Amino acid sequence: MPVENVDVQPLFATPYLKADLSKSISNKQVEFIKNLKMIPNQQNLISENLYIFEEPELKSIKEAVQEALNIYATQVMGISQTLYVTQSWSLINHPNIGMHSHSHSNSIISGSLYYAELPSPVSRMIFDRHTAYRRLLINPDGDKQNLYNTSVNVLVPKTNELLLFPSELNHLVEPNLSDKPRYSIAFNCFIKGKLGDLRDVSQLYL
């Protein structure tokens, strides 16, 4: 065999963060979110209020989300700047309803919080690393898919779990195959602090 010492290593990785927020969510808060005014949103329902983390009743949830964002900024992104929530909203997927593939503009990190009991079977989140039109489709054979060549990856959320992921990732939610509503919160985040360098004429304060 002429080829020896073959080694495959990742050049880059796309991170996501999972955190348990159960200690920051009360039954009273669950009912408060469930009773927010909802309006149609393509397939599912979305809260009329698109800044729900500004509600005083959700203070402990907002603080827990911020703590997770701080961890993501320092330990995952390795930055000294601060991530903060911009918009935040609640969603309801009734039976047989999912969410179309989409990404989040004007946002760096996005999040999903499953504040209420998830119905079974749990609708999965499917992520697609491709964000633009592809002229060539070179897909791996079904039995040879791995982290290096697959275009999609799947997460199965859990009750009280927070997920943080890069906003540019296309993602969708499978249809709710249970006979109960699927409740969640979604939000976007941006960054504040000093970026760039004065002498490189790239300095920016946000």
Salt bridges, closest charged atoms under 4 A:
GLU48 OE2 - LYS37 NZ 3.57
GLU54 OE2 - LYS62 NZ 3.13
GLU63 OE2 - LYS59 NZ 2.52
GLU174 OE2 - ARG124 NH2 2.66
